[in-house]
Structure formats: C-alpha cells, structure tokens
Amino acid sequence: MTEHIHHINSLLSEQFNNRLDFREKRPGIFQLFLPFYHEDGDMVEVYLDLRNGVKNNSTLSRVRINDFGMSLMRLSYSYEIDTPNKEKILHRILAENNLVEQDGQIIYDAPMDALFPALMQYCQTVAKISNMRQFKREVIESLFYEMLDDFVMSKLGDYNPEKSVTPIPERDDLEVDYQFTPNGHPVYLFGVKDTAKARLATISCLEFLRVDLRFKSYIVHEDFEKITRKDRSRLTSACDKQFPSLDDFTHNARKFLDREASY
C-alpha cells in the first residue's frame, strides 16, 4: 500500500501545489487532506480506499474515493433527506457527476491517470450536496415536471394515464399533460410551475367547457403561492381541483381518483 500512496502523492503534489497530505486511518484506507472547505471552514473529508482499487498486474489502475458517510451525516444536522423527492434530487446530483451512494457513503471509482480531476469533481460535488438546504428550491424547480411524471407513471398506472393528450383534435395548442380514465370520463391533469402555465391551463379548461366536453380538471402546482392572485382566481374558477404542491398531490391523488372511479 505504501508504494501506491507514494505514487499517488507524486501524481498529485504538483497539481495541488504541495498542499496535500495523507494519513492512514485503517489498513488500506488513507484520509486525504486537500485545500477544499465547507462554508463553515471545515475541510471536506476525502478518503482513498486502496482495498477496493483495481490493479492491472501489480499497478493500481483505479482507486476508490470515499467519504465513509461523513457528507450525508454532516448534512443531516440541518437538512434531512427524508422524502422521495429529496432522495431523487440527491441521486440526480450524484449521477450528473458520476458519483454513487452506497449505504450513505459517496463513492467514486476514479482512474489513476485522471485522479486529479476526479478529486476536484468529487470535492465540488460533496460541497454541493452539503449545501442542499441552501439551493434546494432551485433544484426542486428544475425537477418538478420530471418528478411529477415519475409519480404519475409509476404510482398511478391503474388509472390508465396518457401523456400529452389533445382533447380537441384541431387545437394542438391546448395540450393536457396527463389524462386519466377512472370512470369512463377523462380527468385532465396539468402540472403548473409558473404563471404562464397557469394561464394556459385556464384557457384550456375554458375551451373544453365551451365545446361541452365531459371531464374533470386537476391542477398540480409546484408552488401555489408563486402564481399571481388574479391568475389563481381565474384558474380556481375554471378547474375542478387544485393541489397546492407536488407533495400534496403525491399524498392525495389516489384518494381523489378513487372518488372519481366510484361515480
């Protein structure tokens, strides 16, 4: 193991301007001290797990970078990953940076010939995860439609969901995000994350009423309070049911669709 650490040290010293050090914590596991810090000044904890490295003959070709659960433990002091949406956000961040989570540990199996950029990417990603509580709204907004689609298609399949439906064939500008048929008559579902989509949903529902379609209309908001008061009022007048948040929809959608099915 010692010769591998000497080799890694020689690879990284120049790139990190000699600002790194190693400390063996357990046989085959070395804590790597790098100039990466959390906002409170604590150093980002990074370990090299040589026990899980990949050897090509006697040469180490890949090395496992691990935090041994320290990043998520640190995050838990102020922000719990306690809902499916939060878990999805976490794993989206990891996947975008080629990292994985195993039993709370954040892992990256990095090639030796690209260890420096791998460590840079790893530390930046860990710092981003540690600050999830600060940018969670931005991330949740970017995933709103993806999370809605995941829930509808994976959890509401017995209500026969159809995507991107145009109830008035000649009006392809009035597209419904999802159509359910719990009782022979459609329930149209719109996902709304901003005022523009709220206005489109309002216009669509009014046009469907104008041509005497038999339907119910549901609205799922990313954040009901983000919509202007006048647009909330118009939408409330035009639709049958609004869910103020995605969490509210995921908790109550089946109850309302079951009620439709009983009619």
ROPA-194239 format. One line per 5 residues: their letters; for each residue x, y, z of N, C-alpha, C. Coordinates in nm, 2 decimals, padded with zeros to 4 digits, m for minus. Each point is the difference from the previous one (the first is absolute). Example, Ala and Ser with C-alpha at 12.3 -4.5 7.8 and 13.67 -1.06 7.14 Angstrom:
ROPA-194239
AS) 01.32/m00.57/00.78/m00.09/00.12/00.00/00.09/00.12/00.00  m00.04/00.11/m00.07/00.09/00.11/00.00/m00.08/00.11/00.08;
***
This chain:
ROPA-194239
MTEHI) 00.08/m00.12/00.00/m00.08/00.12/00.00/00.09/00.13/00.00  00.11/m00.01/00.07/00.08/00.12/00.02/00.05/00.05/m00.14  00.04/m00.10/m00.08/00.06/00.04/m00.13/m00.11/00.07/m00.09  m00.13/m00.05/00.02/m00.11/00.07/m00.08/m00.02/00.14/00.05  00.01/00.02/00.13/m00.02/00.14/00.05/00.11/00.09/m00.04;
HHINS) 00.12/m00.05/m00.01/00.11/00.08/m00.05/m00.02/00.03/m00.14  m00.05/m00.09/m00.08/m00.03/00.03/m00.14/m00.11/00.10/m00.01  m00.11/m00.01/00.08/m00.11/00.09/m00.01/00.05/00.14/00.05  00.09/00.01/00.10/00.05/00.12/00.04/00.08/00.07/m00.11  00.08/m00.07/m00.07/00.08/00.05/m00.11/m00.09/00.05/m00.11;
LLSEQ) m00.12/m00.06/m00.02/m00.09/00.04/m00.11/m00.07/00.13/00.04  m00.03/00.02/00.13/m00.08/00.11/00.04/00.07/00.12/00.05  00.12/m00.02/00.05/00.06/00.11/00.07/00.01/00.13/m00.08  00.04/m00.02/m00.12/00.02/00.12/m00.09/m00.13/00.07/m00.03  m00.10/m00.08/m00.03/m00.13/00.06/m00.03/m00.06/00.07/00.12;
FNNRL) 00.02/m00.05/00.12/m00.06/00.07/00.12/00.11/00.09/00.06  00.10/00.03/m00.07/00.10/00.10/00.05/00.06/m00.05/00.13  00.02/m00.13/00.02/00.05/m00.06/00.12/m00.09/00.02/00.12  m00.13/00.04/m00.02/m00.09/00.02/00.11/m00.09/m00.12/00.02  00.07/m00.11/00.03/m00.08/m00.12/00.03/00.09/m00.09/00.09;
DFREK) m00.08/m00.09/00.07/00.07/m00.09/00.09/m00.08/m00.12/00.02  00.06/m00.11/00.04/m00.07/m00.13/00.02/00.01/m00.04/00.15  m00.10/m00.07/00.05/00.01/m00.06/00.13/m00.08/m00.14/m00.01  00.07/m00.10/00.03/m00.06/m00.13/00.00/m00.09/m00.02/00.12  m00.13/m00.02/m00.03/m00.10/m00.01/00.11/m00.02/m00.15/00.04;
RPGIF) 00.00/m00.09/m00.10/m00.01/m00.14/00.02/00.08/m00.06/m00.11  00.04/m00.13/00.01/00.08/m00.06/m00.10/m00.07/00.01/m00.14  00.07/00.07/m00.09/m00.05/00.01/m00.13/m00.09/00.12/m00.03  m00.03/00.08/00.11/m00.08/00.12/m00.01/00.07/00.12/00.05  00.01/00.10/m00.09/00.08/00.12/00.03/m00.09/00.12/m00.01;
QLFLP) 00.01/00.08/00.10/m00.07/00.13/m00.01/00.09/00.10/m00.08  m00.07/00.07/m00.09/00.08/00.09/m00.09/m00.04/00.14/00.04  00.10/00.08/00.04/m00.02/00.14/00.05/00.02/00.09/m00.12  m00.10/00.06/m00.05/00.00/00.09/m00.12/m00.05/00.14/00.04  00.04/00.10/m00.08/m00.05/00.14/00.02/m00.14/00.02/m00.04;
FYHED) m00.10/m00.08/00.04/m00.14/00.01/m00.03/m00.07/00.01/00.13  m00.09/00.11/00.02/m00.06/00.02/00.12/m00.15/00.03/m00.01  m00.08/m00.04/00.10/m00.14/00.04/00.01/m00.01/00.15/00.04  m00.12/00.05/m00.01/m00.02/00.14/00.03/00.04/00.04/00.14  m00.01/m00.09/00.10/00.03/00.03/00.13/00.15/m00.02/00.03;
GDMVE) 00.08/m00.03/m00.10/00.15/m00.01/00.02/00.05/m00.14/00.02  m00.09/m00.10/00.02/00.04/m00.14/00.02/00.05/m00.05/m00.14  00.10/m00.08/00.01/00.05/m00.07/m00.12/m00.09/m00.11/m00.05  m00.01/00.00/m00.13/m00.08/m00.11/m00.06/00.07/m00.13/00.03  m00.07/m00.10/00.05/00.07/m00.13/00.03/00.00/m00.09/m00.12;
VYLDL) 00.12/m00.04/m00.04/00.02/m00.09/m00.11/00.10/m00.11/00.04  m00.04/m00.12/m00.04/00.09/m00.12/00.03/00.03/m00.08/m00.13  00.11/m00.05/m00.01/00.04/m00.09/m00.11/m00.01/m00.15/00.06  m00.08/m00.08/m00.06/m00.02/m00.14/00.05/00.08/m00.09/m00.10  00.12/m00.03/00.04/00.08/m00.08/m00.09/m00.04/m00.15/00.00;
RNGVK) m00.08/m00.03/00.10/m00.04/m00.14/00.00/m00.09/m00.04/m00.11  m00.08/00.11/m00.05/m00.09/m00.02/m00.11/00.05/00.05/m00.13  00.13/00.03/m00.01/00.06/00.04/m00.12/00.01/m00.12/m00.10  00.02/00.04/m00.13/00.01/m00.10/m00.10/00.15/00.00/m00.05  00.05/m00.12/00.00/00.14/m00.01/m00.04/00.01/m00.06/m00.14;
NNSTL) 00.10/00.05/m00.08/00.03/m00.06/m00.13/00.14/m00.06/00.02  00.01/m00.13/00.01/00.12/m00.07/00.05/00.03/00.05/00.14  00.11/00.07/00.02/00.03/00.05/00.14/m00.02/00.15/00.01  m00.05/00.06/m00.11/m00.02/00.14/m00.01/m00.14/00.04/00.04  m00.02/00.10/00.08/m00.13/00.04/00.04/m00.06/00.09/m00.11;
SRVRI) m00.11/m00.05/m00.07/m00.05/00.07/m00.11/m00.12/00.09/00.04  m00.08/m00.04/00.11/m00.11/00.08/00.05/00.01/00.00/00.15  m00.05/00.11/00.06/00.00/00.01/00.14/m00.13/00.06/00.04  m00.06/m00.05/00.11/m00.13/00.04/00.05/00.01/00.12/00.09  m00.07/00.10/m00.04/m00.01/00.12/00.09/m00.13/m00.01/00.08;
NDFGM) 00.01/00.02/00.13/m00.12/m00.03/00.08/00.00/00.11/00.11  m00.12/00.03/00.06/m00.01/00.09/00.11/m00.04/m00.08/00.13  m00.03/m00.13/m00.02/m00.04/m00.08/00.11/m00.12/00.06/00.08  m00.09/00.06/m00.07/m00.13/00.04/00.06/00.01/00.14/00.07  00.12/00.07/m00.01/00.01/00.12/00.08/m00.08/00.11/m00.06;
SLMRL) m00.02/00.01/m00.14/m00.07/00.11/m00.06/m00.14/00.00/00.03  m00.07/m00.12/m00.01/m00.14/00.00/00.03/m00.03/00.01/00.15  00.09/m00.05/00.08/m00.01/00.02/00.14/00.01/00.15/00.04  00.09/00.07/m00.07/00.01/00.15/00.03/m00.12/00.07/m00.05  m00.06/m00.04/m00.12/m00.12/00.06/m00.05/m00.11/m00.02/00.10;
SYSYE) m00.01/m00.12/00.06/m00.12/m00.03/00.08/m00.01/00.09/00.12  00.11/00.07/00.04/m00.01/00.09/00.12/m00.10/00.11/m00.03  m00.02/00.04/m00.13/m00.09/00.11/m00.03/m00.10/m00.03/m00.10  00.01/m00.11/m00.07/m00.09/m00.03/m00.11/m00.01/m00.15/m00.02  m00.12/m00.06/00.02/m00.02/m00.14/m00.01/m00.03/m00.04/m00.14;
IDTPN) 00.05/m00.11/m00.06/m00.04/m00.06/m00.12/m00.11/m00.10/00.04  m00.12/00.06/00.02/m00.11/m00.08/00.06/m00.12/m00.02/m00.09  00.01/00.04/m00.13/m00.12/m00.02/m00.09/00.06/m00.06/m00.13  m00.09/m00.06/m00.08/00.04/m00.05/m00.13/00.05/00.11/m00.09  m00.05/00.12/00.01/00.04/00.10/m00.09/00.14/00.05/00.04;
KEKIL) 00.03/00.01/00.13/00.14/00.03/00.04/00.10/m00.10/m00.04  m00.04/m00.13/00.01/00.09/m00.11/m00.04/00.03/00.01/m00.15  m00.11/00.03/m00.08/00.02/00.01/m00.14/00.10/00.12/m00.04  m00.02/00.11/00.07/00.09/00.11/m00.02/00.15/m00.04/00.03  00.02/m00.06/00.12/00.13/m00.05/00.03/00.06/m00.08/m00.10;
HRILA) m00.07/m00.11/m00.05/00.05/m00.09/m00.09/00.02/00.06/m00.14  m00.08/00.10/m00.03/00.02/00.08/m00.13/00.13/00.07/00.01  00.03/00.07/00.11/00.13/00.07/00.01/00.11/m00.10/m00.01  m00.01/m00.11/00.06/00.11/m00.10/00.00/00.02/m00.06/m00.14  m00.11/m00.03/m00.07/00.01/m00.06/m00.13/00.06/00.10/m00.10;
ENNLV) m00.04/00.12/00.01/00.05/00.10/m00.09/00.15/00.02/00.01  00.06/m00.05/00.11/00.14/00.02/00.03/00.07/m00.14/00.00  m00.07/m00.11/m00.04/00.06/m00.13/m00.01/00.04/m00.06/00.14  m00.07/00.05/00.10/00.02/m00.06/00.14/m00.12/m00.09/00.03  00.01/m00.08/00.10/m00.11/m00.09/00.04/00.00/00.00/00.16;
EQDGQ) m00.12/m00.03/00.05/m00.01/m00.01/00.14/m00.03/m00.15/00.04  00.07/m00.05/00.10/m00.02/m00.13/00.04/00.00/00.00/00.16  m00.11/m00.04/00.05/m00.02/00.00/00.15/00.05/00.13/00.06  m00.04/00.11/m00.06/00.04/00.13/00.06/00.13/00.06/m00.04  00.08/m00.09/m00.06/00.14/00.04/m00.04/00.00/00.05/m00.15;
IIYDA) 00.07/00.11/m00.03/00.01/00.05/m00.13/00.13/m00.05/m00.06  m00.01/m00.06/m00.12/00.11/m00.08/m00.05/00.03/00.04/m00.15  00.12/00.00/m00.03/00.05/00.03/m00.14/00.12/m00.09/m00.03  m00.02/m00.10/m00.09/00.12/m00.08/m00.04/00.07/00.07/m00.11  00.11/00.06/00.03/00.07/00.09/m00.09/00.12/m00.07/m00.06;
PMDAL) 00.02/00.03/m00.13/00.12/m00.05/m00.07/00.13/00.07/00.05  00.10/m00.07/00.02/00.13/00.06/00.05/00.05/00.11/m00.09  m00.02/m00.02/m00.13/00.06/00.11/m00.09/m00.09/00.12/m00.01  m00.11/00.00/00.07/m00.09/00.12/00.01/m00.04/00.03/00.14  00.09/m00.03/00.10/m00.03/00.01/00.14/m00.02/00.14/00.04;
FPALM) 00.08/00.09/m00.05/m00.01/00.15/00.04/m00.14/00.05/m00.04  m00.04/00.00/m00.13/m00.14/00.05/m00.03/m00.11/m00.08/00.07  00.02/m00.13/00.03/m00.10/m00.07/00.07/m00.01/00.05/00.15  00.11/00.03/00.06/m00.01/00.06/00.14/m00.06/00.14/00.00  00.03/00.08/m00.10/m00.06/00.13/m00.01/m00.15/m00.01/m00.01;
QYCQT) m00.04/m00.09/m00.09/m00.15/m00.02/m00.03/m00.06/m00.06/00.13  00.06/m00.09/00.06/m00.05/m00.06/00.12/m00.02/00.10/00.11  00.10/00.08/00.03/m00.01/00.10/00.11/m00.11/00.10/m00.03  00.00/00.05/m00.13/m00.10/00.10/m00.03/m00.14/m00.06/00.01  m00.02/m00.13/m00.03/m00.14/m00.06/00.01/m00.03/m00.02/00.14;
VAKIS) 00.09/m00.04/00.09/m00.03/m00.02/00.14/m00.04/00.14/00.06  00.08/00.10/m00.04/m00.04/00.13/00.06/m00.14/00.05/m00.05  m00.03/m00.03/m00.12/m00.13/00.03/m00.05/m00.11/m00.08/00.08  00.02/m00.12/00.02/m00.10/m00.08/00.08/m00.01/00.05/00.14  00.11/00.04/00.06/00.00/00.05/00.14/m00.08/00.13/00.01;
NMRQF) m00.02/00.07/m00.11/m00.07/00.12/00.00/m00.14/m00.01/m00.06  m00.05/m00.13/m00.01/m00.13/m00.02/m00.07/m00.11/00.09/00.07  00.01/00.02/00.12/m00.11/00.08/00.07/00.00/00.14/m00.05  00.11/00.05/m00.06/00.00/00.14/m00.05/m00.05/00.02/m00.14  00.02/m00.10/m00.08/m00.05/00.01/m00.14/m00.10/m00.10/m00.04;
KREVI) m00.07/m00.06/00.10/m00.10/m00.10/m00.02/m00.11/00.05/m00.09  m00.05/00.13/00.02/m00.11/00.04/m00.08/00.04/00.01/m00.15  00.12/00.04/m00.04/00.04/00.01/m00.14/00.00/m00.15/m00.05  00.05/m00.09/00.07/00.01/m00.14/m00.05/m00.14/m00.06/m00.01  m00.08/00.02/00.10/m00.14/m00.05/m00.01/m00.07/00.05/m00.12;
ESLFY) 00.01/00.13/m00.02/m00.07/00.06/m00.12/00.04/m00.06/m00.13  00.14/m00.03/m00.01/00.04/m00.05/m00.13/m00.04/m00.14/m00.02  m00.04/m00.07/00.11/m00.04/m00.14/m00.01/m00.16/m00.02/00.02  m00.07/00.11/00.01/m00.14/m00.01/00.03/m00.08/m00.09/m00.10  00.02/00.03/m00.13/m00.08/m00.08/m00.10/00.06/m00.15/m00.01;
EMLDD) 00.13/m00.01/00.02/00.05/m00.14/00.00/m00.05/m00.08/00.12  m00.01/00.06/00.12/m00.05/m00.07/00.12/m00.15/m00.03/m00.01  m00.07/00.10/m00.07/m00.15/m00.03/m00.02/m00.02/m00.11/m00.09  00.08/m00.01/m00.11/m00.01/m00.11/m00.10/00.03/m00.13/00.07  00.11/00.00/00.08/00.04/m00.12/00.06/m00.11/m00.06/00.09;
FVMSK) m00.06/00.09/00.08/m00.11/m00.04/00.09/m00.12/m00.05/m00.08  m00.04/00.07/m00.10/m00.12/m00.03/m00.07/00.02/m00.14/m00.07  00.11/m00.02/m00.07/00.02/m00.12/m00.07/00.03/m00.12/00.08  00.06/00.02/00.12/00.04/m00.11/00.08/m00.11/m00.04/00.11  m00.08/00.10/00.04/m00.09/m00.02/00.12/m00.15/00.01/m00.04;
LGDYN) m00.03/00.05/m00.12/m00.14/00.02/m00.03/m00.03/m00.08/m00.13  00.07/m00.10/m00.03/m00.02/m00.08/m00.12/m00.13/m00.06/m00.01  m00.06/m00.04/00.11/m00.13/m00.07/m00.01/m00.12/00.10/m00.03  00.03/00.13/m00.02/m00.10/00.09/m00.04/00.02/00.04/m00.15  00.08/m00.08/m00.07/00.02/00.01/m00.15/00.05/00.14/m00.04;
PEKSV) 00.11/00.04/00.05/00.05/00.14/m00.04/00.05/00.00/m00.14  m00.03/00.10/m00.07/00.05/00.03/m00.13/00.06/00.14/00.00  00.12/00.01/m00.07/00.07/00.12/00.00/m00.03/00.08/m00.12  00.01/00.14/00.02/m00.01/00.09/m00.12/m00.12/m00.02/m00.08  m00.12/00.01/00.06/m00.13/m00.02/m00.07/m00.05/00.13/m00.05;
TPIPE) m00.06/00.00/m00.12/m00.07/00.12/m00.06/m00.15/m00.03/m00.01  m00.08/00.03/00.10/m00.14/m00.03/00.00/m00.08/00.06/m00.12  00.04/00.11/m00.05/m00.06/00.06/m00.12/00.11/m00.02/m00.11  m00.02/m00.10/m00.09/00.10/m00.04/m00.09/00.06/00.11/m00.09  m00.09/00.10/m00.04/00.05/00.11/m00.08/00.07/00.11/00.08;
RDDLE) 00.00/m00.02/00.13/00.07/00.10/00.08/00.12/m00.06/00.08  00.11/m00.02/m00.08/00.12/m00.06/00.07/00.07/00.10/00.09  m00.05/00.12/00.01/00.06/00.10/00.09/m00.06/m00.02/00.14  m00.11/m00.08/00.01/m00.06/m00.02/00.13/00.03/m00.15/00.05  00.12/m00.02/00.03/00.04/m00.14/00.03/00.00/m00.02/00.15;
VDYQF) m00.06/m00.11/00.04/m00.01/m00.04/00.14/00.13/m00.09/00.03  00.05/00.02/00.12/00.12/m00.07/00.04/m00.03/m00.15/00.01  m00.11/m00.03/00.07/m00.04/m00.14/00.02/m00.15/m00.01/00.00  m00.04/m00.12/m00.05/m00.15/m00.03/00.00/m00.01/m00.13/00.08  m00.10/00.00/00.09/m00.03/m00.13/00.07/m00.15/m00.03/m00.03;
TPNGH) m00.03/m00.13/00.00/m00.14/m00.04/m00.02/m00.04/m00.10/00.11  m00.02/00.06/00.12/m00.04/m00.09/00.11/m00.15/m00.05/m00.01  m00.08/00.07/m00.08/m00.15/m00.04/00.00/m00.06/00.01/m00.14  00.08/00.00/m00.10/m00.05/00.01/m00.14/00.00/00.14/m00.05  00.01/00.10/00.09/00.01/00.14/m00.04/00.14/00.05/00.04;
PVYLF) 00.06/00.09/m00.08/00.14/00.03/00.03/00.02/00.10/00.11  00.11/m00.02/00.07/00.05/00.10/00.09/00.13/00.06/m00.06  00.00/00.13/m00.02/00.11/00.07/m00.06/00.09/00.06/00.11  00.13/m00.03/m00.01/00.09/00.05/00.10/00.11/00.09/m00.06  00.01/00.12/00.06/00.10/00.09/m00.05/00.10/00.02/00.12;
GVKDT) 00.13/00.00/m00.04/00.11/00.04/00.10/00.03/00.14/m00.03  00.00/00.08/00.11/00.01/00.15/m00.01/00.12/00.04/00.09  00.10/00.06/m00.06/00.11/00.05/00.08/00.02/00.15/m00.01  m00.08/00.07/m00.09/00.01/00.14/m00.01/m00.13/00.06/m00.06  00.00/00.13/m00.01/m00.12/00.07/m00.04/m00.04/m00.03/m00.14;
AKARL) 00.10/m00.01/m00.09/m00.03/m00.03/m00.14/m00.08/m00.14/m00.01  00.05/m00.10/00.07/m00.07/m00.13/m00.01/m00.14/00.01/00.07  m00.01/00.08/00.11/m00.13/00.02/00.06/m00.10/00.06/m00.10  00.04/00.10/m00.08/m00.09/00.06/m00.09/m00.03/m00.10/m00.12  00.09/m00.08/m00.04/m00.03/m00.10/m00.10/m00.10/m00.10/00.05;
ATISC) 00.02/m00.05/00.12/m00.10/m00.09/00.06/m00.14/00.06/00.01  00.00/00.13/00.04/m00.13/00.07/00.01/m00.07/00.00/m00.14  00.07/00.05/m00.10/m00.05/00.01/m00.13/m00.05/m00.14/m00.05  00.08/m00.10/00.02/m00.03/m00.14/m00.04/m00.13/m00.04/00.06  m00.01/00.01/00.13/m00.13/m00.04/00.07/m00.12/00.07/m00.05;
LEFLR) 00.02/00.13/m00.02/m00.12/00.08/m00.05/m00.04/m00.04/m00.14  00.10/m00.03/m00.09/m00.03/m00.05/m00.13/m00.07/m00.14/00.00  00.05/m00.08/00.09/m00.06/m00.14/00.01/m00.15/00.01/00.04  m00.02/00.10/00.09/m00.14/00.02/00.04/m00.09/00.06/m00.11  00.07/00.09/m00.08/m00.08/00.07/m00.10/m00.05/m00.10/m00.11;
VDLRF) 00.08/m00.11/m00.02/m00.04/m00.10/m00.10/m00.07/m00.12/00.06  m00.04/00.02/00.13/m00.09/m00.10/00.07/00.07/m00.14/00.02  00.13/00.00/00.02/00.07/m00.12/00.04/m00.04/m00.04/00.14  m00.02/m00.13/00.02/m00.03/m00.05/00.14/00.14/m00.04/00.06  00.04/00.07/00.10/00.13/m00.03/00.06/00.01/00.06/00.14;
KSYIV) 00.10/m00.03/00.07/00.04/00.06/00.13/00.15/00.05/m00.03  00.03/00.11/00.07/00.13/00.06/m00.02/00.07/00.01/00.13  00.13/m00.05/00.01/00.08/00.01/00.12/00.12/00.09/m00.03  00.04/00.08/00.09/00.13/00.08/m00.01/00.09/m00.04/00.11  00.13/m00.03/m00.04/00.10/m00.02/00.10/00.10/00.11/00.00;
HEDFE) 00.01/00.08/00.10/00.09/00.11/00.00/00.14/m00.04/00.06  00.10/00.07/m00.06/00.13/m00.01/00.06/00.00/00.08/00.13  m00.06/00.12/00.00/m00.02/00.08/00.11/m00.11/00.09/m00.02  m00.12/m00.03/00.06/m00.12/00.08/m00.02/00.02/00.15/00.02  00.09/00.03/00.10/00.02/00.14/00.04/00.08/00.08/m00.11;
KITRK) 00.06/m00.07/m00.09/00.08/00.07/m00.10/m00.09/00.06/m00.11  m00.12/m00.05/m00.01/m00.09/00.05/m00.10/m00.07/00.13/00.04  m00.01/00.10/m00.09/m00.06/00.12/00.04/m00.14/m00.02/00.05  m00.05/00.10/00.08/m00.14/m00.02/00.06/m00.10/00.00/m00.11  00.01/00.08/m00.10/m00.10/00.00/m00.10/00.00/m00.13/m00.08;
DRSRL) 00.12/m00.06/m00.03/00.00/m00.12/m00.07/m00.04/m00.12/00.08  00.02/00.01/00.14/m00.05/m00.11/00.08/m00.16/00.01/00.00  m00.05/00.12/00.00/m00.15/00.01/00.00/m00.06/m00.05/m00.13  00.06/00.03/m00.11/m00.05/m00.05/m00.13/00.01/m00.15/m00.01  00.11/m00.05/00.04/00.02/m00.15/00.00/m00.10/m00.07/00.09;
TSACD) m00.02/00.05/00.12/m00.09/m00.06/00.09/m00.14/00.00/m00.06  m00.04/00.10/m00.07/m00.13/00.01/m00.06/m00.01/m00.10/m00.11  00.11/m00.03/m00.08/m00.01/m00.08/m00.12/00.02/m00.15/00.03  00.07/m00.04/00.11/00.03/m00.14/00.02/m00.08/m00.06/00.11  00.01/m00.13/00.02/m00.08/m00.07/00.10/00.08/m00.02/00.13;
KQFPS) 00.13/m00.03/m00.01/00.08/m00.03/00.12/00.14/00.05/m00.01  00.05/00.06/00.10/00.14/00.04/00.00/00.08/m00.06/00.12  00.12/m00.05/m00.03/00.09/m00.04/00.10/00.11/00.10/00.01  00.02/00.06/00.12/00.09/00.12/00.01/00.15/m00.04/m00.01  00.03/m00.12/00.01/00.14/m00.05/m00.02/00.01/m00.14/m00.05;
LDDFT) 00.12/m00.04/m00.04/00.01/m00.13/m00.05/m00.01/m00.10/00.12  00.05/00.04/00.12/m00.02/m00.09/00.11/m00.14/m00.03/00.03  m00.08/00.11/m00.01/m00.15/m00.02/00.03/m00.06/m00.09/m00.10  00.04/00.01/m00.13/m00.05/m00.09/m00.10/00.04/m00.14/00.02  00.13/m00.03/00.04/00.04/m00.14/00.01/m00.07/m00.06/00.12;
HNARK) m00.04/00.08/00.10/m00.07/m00.06/00.12/m00.15/m00.02/m00.02  m00.06/00.08/m00.09/m00.14/00.00/m00.01/m00.06/m00.04/m00.14  00.09/m00.02/m00.10/m00.06/m00.02/m00.13/m00.08/m00.13/m00.01  00.04/m00.10/00.06/m00.08/m00.13/m00.01/m00.13/00.02/00.07  m00.01/00.07/00.10/m00.13/00.02/00.07/m00.10/00.07/m00.09;
FLDRE) 00.05/00.10/m00.07/m00.09/00.07/m00.09/m00.04/m00.08/m00.12  00.10/m00.07/m00.06/m00.03/m00.08/m00.11/m00.09/m00.12/00.03  00.01/m00.05/00.12/m00.09/m00.11/00.05/m00.14/00.06/00.01  m00.01/00.12/00.04/m00.14/00.06/00.01/m00.06/00.01/m00.14  00.09/00.04/m00.10/m00.05/00.01/m00.13/m00.05/m00.14/m00.05;
ASY) 00.08/m00.10/00.03/m00.03/m00.13/m00.05/m00.13/m00.06/00.06  m00.04/00.06/00.12/m00.13/m00.05/00.06/m00.12/00.06/m00.05  00.01/00.11/m00.08/m00.12/00.06/m00.06/m00.06/m00.08/m00.12;
***
